[in-house]
Amino acid sequence: MNLRAFSIRYLLLVAVFTGFHFAALAADTLRVEGGRISGTKSSDGRINIYKGIPFAAPPVGDLRWKAPQPVKKWSGVLACDKFGPSPVQGEPAPFSMWSAEFLIPETPISEDCLYLNVWTEKQGKTAAKKPVIVWIYGGGFVSGGAGCAIYDGEATAKKGVVFVSINYRVGAFGFFAHPELTKESGKNASGNYGLMDQIAALKWVKKNIAQFGGDPDNVTIAGQSAGSMSVNCLVVSPQAKGLFNKAIAESGAGFGRNYPSLKQAENGGLKVGQELGAASLAELRKLPSDVILKKVFTFRAPIVDGFVLPEPISVIYQAGKQNPVTLLTGWNQNENAVEKPKTAAEFQSAYNQLLGPAAQTFFQYYPAQTDEQAAHSQNELARDGSFGMQNYAWALAQSRQNKGVYLYRFTRKLPARGIYARYGAFHTAEVAYAYDNLRFIDRALRPLEATDDQIANVMSAYWVNFVKTGNPNGTGLPQWPAFNSNAPQMILLGDEIKAGPLAEQAALDFQIEQAAKR
């Protein structure tokens, strides 16, 4: 055989085998609401991956600020091989404690954002249906998206769980209220479009997840920060009844937070219309999205609208009207870093003025005898007031109604260089551990160690066990006791993983007491 013939034959063989290679990476074609979809496979071929599945019509034009509408049908096979656009928000750029892997991709970003993603292990038709987890991202209700690297679902799917991540509208596109919107809704409510997107996605899961091998009757909703607050809202919303049976809430809840009433939110909407020179809802809907993004800075939280949220969360729990769930919840050791702490004198003055006689008790928990001590106390207070108090209050409410609840504290101070070294066990740090996604962490900034892999192995096992059974415990894992309001125990997730008492119980009880008085 001459060289030319050999080269042609070689190239043909390469083409053939390359073709087979790419065919092997194609996931099964499935039929879901709207039409047929195709996907891809993980590099080892074990996991079918479907990204960018539409679960509702694009909320654009006249559908801006409306409840999500049924997905538009398509013809042929829709290639679901990349994430759909993230919701409209500011340009993502690393800031504070969050490097690039904690942020959405730079593009695409669009109002047309109602897409979800599924990771699932291929199985035979007779195999038992797998439990499902639906991930809801954080971002303060003004940013975020399912395309963030640390939200990848492959590792969790390899542990026998169908992993779903969803998008929802944020900021003024997700939580804008207005009297005209209330009137046209037919529900006497407006705002909360972001929460309605989440509910629409959960309804899609209920109807379609069996096609992916998932069990529609064994669904866990999970989220972090604003995603965790969303989970809390869904647990109390009558509109989400029957869509899930377990909840994971990482660093965020609505207990102790004063979400605006519908009337307050509507008044805010009228003010925005006046400021933008829009005399009607129709004119507001015609404004370019970038104008709304740059000009409207309110509407960054759920609304007690009488429909999605009939009453404040704590009131619903007190009446026992919430949806029944088993709960896994907690927060991190160093949630907030106070960039410019007050001096001891300034800190003492501020809280003496705010609390009056109760300040004496306050300073027992957050002492401020020196500037250094005051700085430490302000970081502790930022953690307890922003997240600890809310998730602890939720755990208390669950426990007092004899509902299952497991409480954690993530304490691992991540190895880090430069400015990142000051943040410790920061807000969002636990996510990559809980979903076994340390491979996405930038090692140049955070040179992780063998200890981090060990923590991720244990944490992800806890999370998967809970998704499967409602109990995080399993063979070979440190025992995680259920939380009991009479003798609060939690699991400490750090260099050593062990159960222990809730050290800040008295301080958190004091915070809850003071919040109730305001």
Residue pairs with C-beta under 8 A, 6 or more apart in sequence:
1 9
24 41
24 45
25 40
25 41
25 45
26 38
26 39
26 40
26 41
27 38
27 39
27 40
27 41
27 48
27 49
27 50
27 122
28 38
28 39
28 48
28 122
29 36
29 37
29 38
29 77
30 36
30 37
30 50
30 211
30 212
31 37
31 211
32 53
32 204
32 208
32 211
33 55
33 71
33 204
33 207
33 208
34 54
34 71
34 72
34 73
34 74
34 78
35 73
35 74
35 75
35 76
35 77
35 78
36 76
36 77
36 78
37 50
37 53
37 77
37 78
37 79
37 80
38 50
38 77
38 78
38 79
38 80
38 81
39 48
39 49
39 50
39 51
39 80
39 81
39 118
40 48
40 49
40 51
40 81
41 47
41 48
41 49
42 49
42 154
46 121
46 122
46 158
47 119
47 120
47 121
47 122
47 154
47 157
47 158
48 118
48 119
48 120
48 121
48 122
48 212
49 117
49 118
49 119
49 153
49 154
50 80
50 117
50 118
50 212
51 80
51 81
51 82
51 83
51 84
51 115
51 117
52 80
52 81
52 82
52 83
52 84
52 115
52 117
53 78
53 80
53 84
53 115
53 116
53 117
53 118
54 71
54 72
54 78
54 84
54 114
54 115
55 68
55 71
55 114
55 115
55 116
55 166
55 200
55 201
55 204
56 68
56 69
56 70
56 71
56 114
56 197
56 200
56 201
56 204
57 63
57 68
57 69
57 70
57 71
57 72
57 114
58 72
58 111
58 112
58 114
59 65
59 66
59 68
59 69
59 111
59 112
59 113
59 114
59 169
59 173
59 193
59 197
60 111
60 112
61 285
62 285
63 69
64 111
64 173
64 285
65 173
65 176
65 178
65 181
65 190
65 193
65 281
65 284
65 285
66 185
66 193
67 185
67 193
67 196
67 200
68 114
68 193
68 196
68 197
68 200
71 204
83 105
83 115
83 117
83 145
83 146
83 147
84 108
84 112
84 113
84 114
84 115
84 167
85 108
85 109
85 110
85 112
85 113
85 115
86 104
86 105
86 108
86 109
86 110
86 113
86 144
86 145
86 146
86 147
86 167
87 109
87 110
87 111
87 113
87 144
87 145
87 167
87 168
87 169
87 170
87 171
87 173
87 174
88 109
88 110
88 111
88 113
88 169
88 170
88 171
88 173
88 289
88 292
88 293
89 104
89 109
89 139
89 142
89 143
89 144
89 145
89 170
89 171
89 293
90 142
90 143
90 293
91 106
92 103
92 104
92 105
92 106
92 143
93 103
94 100
94 103
96 337
96 423
97 337
97 420
97 423
97 426
97 427
97 428
97 429
98 428
99 420
99 442
99 445
99 446
100 149
100 442
101 148
101 149
101 150
101 432
101 440
101 441
101 442
102 148
102 149
102 150
102 428
103 148
104 143
104 144
104 145
104 147
104 148
105 145
105 147
111 169
111 173
111 289
113 145
113 167
113 169
114 167
114 168
114 169
114 197
114 200
114 201
115 146
115 167
116 146
116 164
116 165
116 166
116 167
116 201
116 204
117 146
117 153
117 164
117 165
117 166
118 153
118 162
118 163
118 164
118 209
118 212
119 152
119 153
119 154
119 156
119 157
119 162
119 163
119 164
120 130
120 157
120 162
120 163
120 212
120 213
120 214
121 130
121 157
121 158
121 160
121 213
122 213
123 130
123 213
127 213
129 210
129 213
129 214
129 215
129 216
129 218
130 160
130 161
130 162
130 213
130 214
130 215
131 160
131 161
131 162
131 214
131 215
131 218
131 219
131 220
131 467
131 468
132 161
132 162
132 163
132 164
132 205
132 209
132 214
132 215
132 216
132 218
132 219
132 220
132 467
133 156
133 161
133 162
133 163
133 164
133 219
133 220
133 221
133 222
133 248
133 467
134 164
134 165
134 166
134 201
134 202
134 205
134 219
134 220
134 221
134 222
134 244
135 146
135 151
135 153
135 163
135 164
135 165
135 166
135 222
135 223
135 227
135 435
136 166
136 168
136 198
136 221
136 222
136 223
136 227
136 230
136 231
137 144
137 145
137 146
137 148
137 151
137 165
137 223
137 224
137 226
137 227
138 144
138 223
138 224
138 225
138 226
138 227
138 228
138 251
138 252
138 428
139 145
139 170
139 225
139 226
139 227
140 225
140 226
140 300
141 170
141 171
141 174
141 175
141 194
141 226
141 229
141 300
141 301
141 302
142 170
142 171
142 300
143 170
143 171
144 170
144 226
144 227
145 167
146 165
146 166
146 167
149 437
149 440
150 428
150 431
150 432
150 435
150 437
150 440
150 441
151 165
151 431
151 435
151 437
152 435
152 437
152 440
153 163
153 164
153 165
153 435
154 163
155 435
155 436
155 437
155 460
156 163
156 435
156 436
156 460
156 463
156 464
157 163
159 436
159 460
159 461
159 464
160 464
160 468
161 464
161 467
161 468
162 209
162 212
162 213
162 214
164 201
164 205
164 209
164 214
166 197
166 198
166 201
167 197
168 174
168 194
168 195
168 197
168 198
168 201
168 230
169 193
169 194
169 197
170 194
171 293
171 296
171 299
171 300
172 272
172 292
172 293
172 296
172 298
172 299
173 193
173 289
173 292
174 193
174 194
174 197
174 299
175 191
175 192
175 193
175 194
175 265
175 299
175 300
175 301
175 302
175 303
176 190
176 191
176 193
176 269
176 272
176 296
176 299
177 190
177 191
177 262
177 265
177 266
177 268
177 269
177 299
177 303
177 305
178 190
178 266
178 269
178 270
178 273
178 281
178 284
179 190
179 266
179 269
179 270
180 280
180 281
181 190
181 191
181 269
181 281
182 188
182 189
182 190
182 262
182 266
184 281
185 307
187 307
188 306
188 307
189 262
189 305
189 306
189 307
189 308
190 262
190 265
190 266
190 269
190 303
190 305
191 262
191 265
191 299
191 302
191 303
191 305
192 302
192 303
192 305
192 307
192 308
192 309
194 230
194 302
195 230
195 233
195 234
195 237
195 302
195 308
195 309
196 239
196 308
198 230
198 234
199 234
199 237
199 239
199 240
199 243
199 308
202 219
202 221
202 234
202 240
202 243
202 244
203 243
205 214
205 216
205 219
205 243
206 216
206 219
206 242
206 243
207 216
209 215
209 216
209 219
210 216
217 245
218 245
218 468
219 243
219 244
219 245
219 246
220 244
220 245
220 246
220 247
220 248
220 466
220 467
221 231
221 234
221 235
221 243
221 244
221 246
221 247
221 248
222 231
222 247
222 248
222 249
222 250
222 463
222 467
223 229
223 230
223 231
223 248
223 249
223 250
223 252
224 250
224 251
224 252
224 428
224 430
224 431
225 250
225 251
225 252
225 427
225 428
226 252
227 250
227 252
228 249
228 250
228 251
228 252
228 253
228 329
228 391
229 252
229 253
229 254
229 257
229 302
230 302
231 247
231 248
231 249
231 252
232 249
232 252
232 253
232 254
232 255
232 313
232 394
233 254
233 302
233 308
233 309
233 313
234 240
234 243
234 244
234 247
234 323
235 247
235 322
235 323
235 325
235 327
236 254
236 309
236 313
236 316
236 317
236 321
236 322
236 323
237 308
237 309
237 310
237 323
238 310
238 321
239 307
239 308
240 323
241 323
242 323
244 323
244 325
245 324
245 325
245 326
245 470
246 325
246 326
246 327
246 328
246 466
246 467
246 470
247 325
247 326
247 327
247 328
247 329
248 327
248 328
248 329
248 463
248 466
248 467
249 327
249 328
249 329
249 391
249 394
250 329
250 330
250 331
250 430
250 431
250 434
251 330
251 331
251 332
251 335
251 387
251 391
251 427
251 428
251 430
252 387
252 390
252 391
253 313
253 329
253 390
253 391
253 393
253 394
254 302
254 312
254 313
254 314
254 390
255 313
255 314
255 317
255 389
255 390
255 393
255 394
255 397
256 314
256 389
256 390
256 393
256 511
256 512
256 515
257 301
257 313
257 390
259 301
259 302
259 303
259 304
259 309
259 312
259 313
260 268
260 301
260 303
260 304
261 303
261 304
262 303
262 304
262 305
262 306
265 299
265 303
265 305
268 298
268 299
269 299
272 284
272 295
272 296
272 298
273 279
273 280
273 283
273 284
275 295
276 284
276 287
276 291
276 292
276 295
276 296
278 284
278 287
302 308
302 309
303 309
304 310
304 311
304 312
310 316
314 393
314 397
316 322
317 394
317 397
317 401
318 397
320 401
324 403
325 403
326 403
326 404
326 405
326 466
326 470
326 471
327 394
327 395
327 398
327 403
327 404
327 405
327 406
328 405
328 406
328 408
328 462
328 463
328 466
328 472
329 391
329 394
329 395
329 405
329 406
329 407
329 408
330 391
330 407
330 408
330 409
330 410
330 490
331 383
331 387
331 388
331 391
331 409
331 410
332 383
332 387
332 409
332 410
332 411
332 425
332 426
332 427
332 429
332 430
333 383
333 409
333 410
333 411
333 413
333 424
333 425
333 494
334 379
334 383
334 413
334 423
334 424
334 425
334 426
334 427
335 382
335 383
335 386
335 387
335 388
335 426
335 427
336 379
336 382
336 383
336 386
336 387
336 427
337 379
337 382
337 422
337 423
337 426
338 375
338 378
338 379
338 382
341 347
341 371
341 374
341 375
341 378
341 379
342 350
342 374
342 378
343 371
343 374
344 368
344 369
344 370
344 371
344 373
344 374
347 368
347 374
347 377
347 378
348 363
348 368
348 374
351 359
351 362
351 363
351 366
352 359
355 362
355 514
358 514
361 510
362 510
362 514
365 504
365 506
365 507
365 510
366 377
366 378
366 380
366 381
366 507
367 373
367 374
367 377
368 374
368 377
380 504
380 507
384 504
384 507
384 508
384 511
385 511
387 427
388 504
388 508
388 511
389 508
389 511
389 512
389 515
391 407
392 407
392 502
392 505
392 508
392 512
393 508
393 512
395 405
395 407
395 483
395 485
395 488
396 485
398 404
398 405
398 483
399 405
399 483
399 484
399 485
400 485
404 470
404 471
404 482
405 482
405 483
406 466
406 471
406 472
406 480
406 482
406 483
406 491
407 483
407 488
407 489
407 490
407 491
407 502
408 480
408 490
408 491
408 492
408 493
409 490
409 491
409 492
409 493
410 425
410 429
410 430
410 433
410 493
410 494
411 425
411 492
411 493
411 494
411 495
412 425
412 429
412 430
412 433
412 451
412 452
412 455
412 493
412 494
412 495
413 424
413 425
413 494
414 420
414 423
414 424
414 425
414 426
414 429
414 446
414 448
414 452
415 446
415 447
415 448
415 449
415 452
416 423
416 445
416 446
416 447
417 444
417 445
417 446
417 447
418 445
420 445
420 446
423 429
425 494
430 459
430 493
431 437
432 438
432 440
432 441
432 456
433 452
433 455
433 456
433 459
433 460
433 493
434 456
434 459
434 460
434 462
434 463
435 460
435 463
436 456
436 457
436 460
438 448
438 452
438 453
438 456
441 448
451 495
455 493
455 494
455 495
455 497
458 477
458 478
458 493
458 497
459 493
461 474
461 477
462 472
462 473
462 474
462 477
462 480
462 491
463 472
465 471
465 472
465 473
465 474
465 477
466 472
472 480
472 491
473 479
473 480
478 491
478 497
478 498
478 499
479 499
480 491
480 499
481 489
481 491
481 499
482 489
483 489
483 490
487 501
488 501
488 502
488 505
489 499
489 500
489 501
489 502
490 499
490 500
490 501
490 502
491 497
491 498
491 499
492 498
492 499
492 500
502 508
